[in-house]
């Protein structure tokens, strides 16, 4: 019995798709070529012999340094070559769906999953109060949304790594953008030049996280994978990012932007050591936050189990997306899903623990071209 024969038997029109897999493979090849171009301009200058060794194993110079592969076994780490060639193909046509933050918010709302409320959208400089006819007066619309939601986060609907994100706060009669006092006319003028943007309610982070560093929203990054043999998703990796004065108001860790990335033990719920990428592109490890002095290593994360259970449920709503990197903020009364990344960077997890030492993770990714 074949699907083709059974379709013919029951008079079902053939479901013919041509070129989809080829399209994703070509896209993967493009990403590989682009990564080689980036490698030629990298600031991570390895000796030529060591750089050749890194390339031969499929790693960029940056990854070679971050994972300390001069001493660690490269076979235990998911390589840049694999990520570039195969990650987009794993989620295929569903990449643009989860990657679009506005669409993701609508999907999360349908499934009753916690996420920040969408306050407004911007299309071609036109600010629209979400779900409410707004007219053309941006300043008036903005004032109305601020009255309802005085702390807002603006971000592109399609972007990543914190690019284009800014924070607006109206408190005690003072309006501030990223902490800088502004007038509503100034903000309106800025919004007039934006396109494909959205504003969401600000999610207040949990007390434990705010104590460590209050100048940014400090997020969990959680990797879920779909186990087709078991018919369910599982948590493959967890890490916790914290901001610093250099990264604020974001908690960006990659590319040496100042943030701190801490290991998370999903079983015990405890934070491990944090690590920063210094300006001279070296790793610096911290048991406490280097600026606030607050402990990181050994700190318990309240509500982590509930959050991870919730993310397994969320991933279960998207079986056609076998690999998702979730950005989540823990709050004092739960958690809130900020983003779902379908081609996430692996550094935030593998700087602590290589992904491929887990047999289940290796088996799942083998379905998508992982060798060895």
N, C-alpha and C positions, 0 to 999 in steps of 0.2 A: 504494500500500500504506500502510495506517495500522496503528498498534499495536492499535487497537480491532478492526479487521477480522481481523488476524492472531490476536489472542486468541480471537476467535469461531471462527476456522478450526480452531484446535487445542484448543478446549474449555477455555480458560483463563478463570477467573473475572476479571471486570474489576476492576482496581485503582483504586478510586474514593476520592479524598481531596477533601474539600470544605472550603474556608475557610482552608486552611493559609497561603497567601500573604497573604490578607486579614488573618489574625491577626498575621503578622509586620509588615505595613504599619501596622496599628493600634498595635502595640507601638512601632514606630518613631515614629509620630506622638505617642504618649505621651511618649517620651524627648525629642522636640523641645520639647513643651510644658513638660516638667520643666526642660529646659536654659534656656528663656526665664525661668522662675521663678527659677532660680539666678542668671541674669544680672542680674535686678533687685536681687539682694542681693550682687553681687560687690564685692570690695574693690578691684578694678582700676578706678579712676575715670578714664575717658577724657572729654575734652571731648565735648559732646553731638554735634557734627558728626562727630567721628571715631568715636564709638560707633555712630552711625547707619550710617556707612560700613562698619564691621566687621560689623554685623548684616546689611546688604544683601549682603555677600559670603559670609555664612554662618558668621562666626567670632565666638566669644565675645571679650569684652574681654581676658581672660587670654591667649587665643591670639594676639590682635592684638599684644599687647605682647611675648610670648615669641618670635613669629616676625618681629617688627619689620616688620609689614606696612605701616607708614607709608612704608617705603622699598622693601621687597621686593614681588614680584608675587604677589598672593593666588591667582592662577590656578595657581601651581606647588605650592600646598599643599592637602592634603586638609582640607576644612573640618569644623567641628563639626556643621554642619547635615547634611552627608553622613554623618558617623559616626553621629550620632543616628538618622537615618532608615533607614540601610541596613546597618550592620555586623551587627546581630542577624539580619537577613534572610539574609545571606550564608551563615551556617552553619545557620540554620533550626533544625530539631528536634535538631540535634547540639550546640547550645549548652550545654544542661544536662549532657551527657555529659562533654565535656572540661572544663566549668566546675566539675564536682564533683571535688575533689582526690583523694578516695578512689577513685572510679571510674577517674580518670585513672591513678592508681598501678597499679591492677589491669591496665589496658590496656597500660601501658608494660611491665609485667612479662611479660605474655603475648608481647609482641613482642621481648623481650630487650633493651629500651632502658634505658640507665642512669638510675636514679632512686633517691632515698633509700628505704631499707627502711621499710615501715610497721611500727611497733612496737606500737601499741595504738589503740583507738578508744573514743570516749565517746558513749554514747547515753543521754539522760535522767539524767546523772550517774553512770552505770554504766561503769566502766573495764574494758575487755576486752583482755587480752593477745592480740594478733592471732593467731588460729588456735589459741588454747589456752583451754580452759574455765577461767574465772577466779574464779568464785564472786562473792560480794558484798563482800569485804573489799578496798576500794580501796587502802589503804595497803600491804597485803601484795602486791597485784598490781603496784602501782607499784614497790615495792622489787625485785620479781622482774624487771621490765622494765629497771630501772636497772642491775641486776647484769649483764644481758646487753648493754645499750646505755646507757652512762653519760652520753651527751650526746644530748638529744632536743629536737625542735622541735614545739611544739603549735600547731595552727592549726585554724580552722573548715574543715569540708569544703566549704563554699560561702561564700566571701567573697573580698575582694581588697584591694589597696592596703595590705597589712600589718595590716589591722584584726584584732584578737583574737589576734595571733601572740605567743607568748612562748617563752623558751628555758630548759630545765632541764638542770643539769649536776651530776654527782656525781663529785667528785674529791678524793682524799686525805681521805676521810671527811667532806667538807663538801658539803652540798647547797645549790645556789644557783639562784634563779629570776631571770633577767635580771640576774645578778650580785649579787643580794641574798641573803644567807644565810637559809635557811628550814628548818623541820623537815618531815619527811615527812607529819606530821599536818596541817600548814598547807597543803601542796600538795594533799593528799587533800580537804581542806575546799573548796579552790578548785575542784577537779575535780568535786565533787559538784553544783555549780551550772551545769555546762557541758552542752551538748547538740550533737550533730552535730559532734564534734571528732575529730581524729586526731593521733597523735604519730608522727613519723618520726625516723629516725636523722639526726644532724647531719652535714652534708657539709663536710669540711675544705677550704677554698679553697686555691688554688694559691699558691705562695710569692710570685710577683710581685704578686698582689692583696693579700695580707696585708701585704706591705711598704708598700704605698701607704696602707692604713688597716686596722688589725687589729680594730677595735671592732665590725665588722659583717661579715656575709657579703655580699661585693660581687659582683653578678650581671650577666651579659649579658642584654640584652633583644633578642631576634631576631624579626623579622617574616618569616613565610613566606607566600607566595601560591601558589595552584594555577593554573598556566597550562593551561587546557583545550585550547588549540590544540596545545601541545607534549605534553600528557598527563603533565605532571610538575610538582612544586613547585620554587620557586626562592627564594633569599634576597633579600628586598626591602630590608631595612634592618637595621643592627646598631648598638647602643650599649652602653655599659658604665656601670653605676652604682656609686658608691662612697659609703660612709656617712661621717658626721661625728659629732662629740660630740653634736650636736643631734638627729640622726636615729637614732643607735645605740639598740638593737642592729640596726636595719634600715638599708637603704640608700635609703629612700624619697626621691625627688627632687621629685615634683610637689607643688604647693600650698605651696611654700616650707618644706618640713619639714627642710631642712638637708642633704640628700644632694647628691652631685655626679654629674652626667651627662656622660660623655665620649664624643666621637665615636670610631668604630672604622672603620678602613679594612680592609674584608674582603679586599682583594687583597694588601696588604702585611702585614696582621696587626699594624699599629701603632695605638696610641691617639692620638687627637687631643686638642685642648684640652677641659678640663672646664668645666662651667658650673653655677652654683648659682642658685637663686631666693632672694634675700635677704628678710629679714623685711619690708622696705618694698616688696617685690614688684618688684624690679629684677633684671636678669641681671648676674652677676659671673663673668667668665671667668678660668680658672686654667690655667697650664702645669704647676703643681705642686699637690699637695694643700695647701689653705690652713692646715691644722693640723699635719700631720706634716712638711711641706716636701718630701715625696718626689715625684720627677718623675712626671707623668702623660703629658703630650704627648711622643710619640716612643718611649714604652715598648713593646717587643714583647710580644705576648700568646702565650705558648707554648701550642701545641696548638689554636690557633684554627681552623685548616683542618680538623683532625679533628673538632672540635666542629660546625662548620657542615655538614660532610658528613653527620655523624650526624643533625643536625636536618633536613636534606633527606630522609634516610631515614625519620625519624620522621614528618614531614609526609606522606610518601608512603604511610604506613600509614593516613592519615585523609583520603582524597580527597573525602569528603563535607564536609570542613571546609576550604574554600578559603582561609580567612584565620585564621592563628594567631599570637599573640604569645607566644613562649616565654620563660620565665624559667629561666636556666641558670647553674649555678656551675661554673667551671673548677677542676679539681683538679690535683695534681701528676702524676697518672697517667691523666687523662682529663677527663670532665665528667659532670655529673649534672643531669637535668631536674627542676626544682622545680615548675613550673606551666605550664599552657597556657591562655592567655587568648583567648577568642573575640571579645571586643569591647575590644581593648586601647586605652589612651590613646596618641595619636600624638605627644604632646609630646616624649617621650624621643628620638624619631628626628628629628622635623621642626625641633626647635630647632637642629639641626646642618645638615640637608640636607632640602629639601622632597621629599616622596615622588613628586610628580607630574611631576618633571623626567625620570623614567625612563619611556620610552615603553612598556616592557613592563608596568610597574605600572599606568600609565594605561589600557592596553588591557584588562588583566584586570578592573580596577574598573569599566570602562565597561559590562561585562556586568551589573553590579549597580547601575545607575542613575547612574553618574558621567557628567556632561555636560561638553561643551567639550573 
